[in-house]
């Protein structure tokens, strides 16, 4: 078996989450990822803890990331299968190193502010002259054009501006009602995935044309696109969707329900499942009631139906209902905390947790890539790197630098 992207080299000038998530995906598929980081500091997320790998930072919280301290779990989640090269590209010597590395790269990913790399001659127009085959992916909060282009963008901010928070949270009038962000930086994650799709498309196009291109990916664009059915509900119906808590705007019953010892999820996707649900809850009359016969009827009569179902689910425990409803082929499940997720037999069977050897900590626990390719599966070759761990190797092997030249760059603080 071979890695799908073993022939691809990626120069990663991104940090935090969206860009690193994209380059990690490419790395899992076999690409060589060279991560460019600031000397002495590195990716901001190296310090975004606790927790830190192996416990607390080796030399205390007062030290900058990478200065003899452990890396935060946040950094570890998005930076496996990468080599870390520290370069200060605010210097002319550092710019020359990055430019030379870009000359042999297939892809460059960056998430600086619009025009931020132009001051150093590392923008697309400059680097395409060095390497016309380069695929150059820029990730920003608001894109390369438009009135907000110069603004910095963050996941939380874009979840708000892009509409996600307007449909997330308890229904108006309920205790605790109000806009709520997702518990994971989903806009960043989705942006990383869209960037990956764009990069793969550009590489395929390059196979045909022989020429690379620039890719403009914006968090706000991605968030708007990811509104999916909620956006379509507005565009078709003309009414902005509101928060419904855990309920679904288009499907009923499709939400959380109370049980004798907690809560569970029931996710009915069609009328036949609804009738089976009613039978298992010993409410067969609801399955025959014309107010609830079809999904559109259930949406219109949501409140009375949910109240009747909830009164029934309260009578037994979560596991009682899960076992019973699963046997009846009614989609349902518990609401797992993350520790329960990694203990779940299905998650374990799918190998979603694994570990890689780590030079400082012995091993590092990681979450697996969800892709399952039969002929070219993902591979885990390198643990998240220590800051600058691969600088000398990369400069020697890719740029042909000798030890004396590298020593001079290190003494000057360029690397």
SULBEL-V813664 format. One record per run of one state. SS is the DSSP state (A for helix, B for strand, O for the rest). FROM is the first residue (numbers start at 1). TO is the last residue. Records with the same first field share a line. If there is no record, write none. Layout:
SS->FROM-TO + FROM-TO
//
This chain:
O->1-8 + 14-17 + 29-31 + 38-43 + 48-51 + 53-71 + 77-81 + 87-91 + 104-106 + 111-117 + 121-123 + 131-134 + 141-154 + 162-163 + 168-185 + 210-213 + 226-227 + 238-253 + 260-261 + 268-270 + 281-283 + 289-294 + 301-301 + 314-317 + 328-331 + 335-337 + 344-344 + 350-352 + 359-361 + 368-390 + 398-402 + 412-415
B->9-13 + 32-37 + 52-52 + 72-72 + 82-86 + 107-110 + 135-140 + 214-218 + 254-259 + 262-267 + 332-334 + 353-358 + 362-367
A->18-28 + 44-47 + 73-76 + 92-103 + 118-120 + 124-130 + 155-161 + 164-167 + 186-209 + 219-225 + 228-237 + 271-280 + 284-288 + 295-300 + 302-313 + 318-327 + 338-343 + 345-349 + 391-397 + 403-411
//
